[in-house]
């Protein structure tokens, strides 16, 4: 039987909330900001809570599908 520490359980709950909030933010049209926030969360968790960081990695894979990359038009490219 695995016993979780209350702090670990809270980190897991907060991570799930962060994922849900990021997905909602992306659905509201702010996918880039959602990615930035999720990536910052990943950075905070990656060393001490790698399992939770992995949850954010999965969310980032989903979020990046919402980000649109518009390559620069020919007139916006600098020619030196």
Buried (B, 14 or more C-beta within 10 A) or exposed (E): EEEEEEEBEEBBEBBEEBBEBBBEBBEEEBBBBBBBBBBEBBEBBBEEBEEBBBBBBEBBEBBBEBEEEEEEEEEEEEEE
